[in-house]
């Protein structure tokens, strides 16, 4: 089980990237997250493996 992300700012950016993927597509979401300094491993994980996402609100 993943632990909640301690960095709430990054967590909010990641949540926004996930929402972007749903509305504008994966390419836009990847660019958004990359431009905001999210680690590439995190980008791949959150956009391609929903079951491995951290639970922000837990």
Buried (B, 14 or more C-beta within 10 A) or exposed (E): EEEEBEEEEBBEBBBBBBEBBEEEEBEEBBBBBEEEEBEEEBBEBBBEEEEEBBEBEE
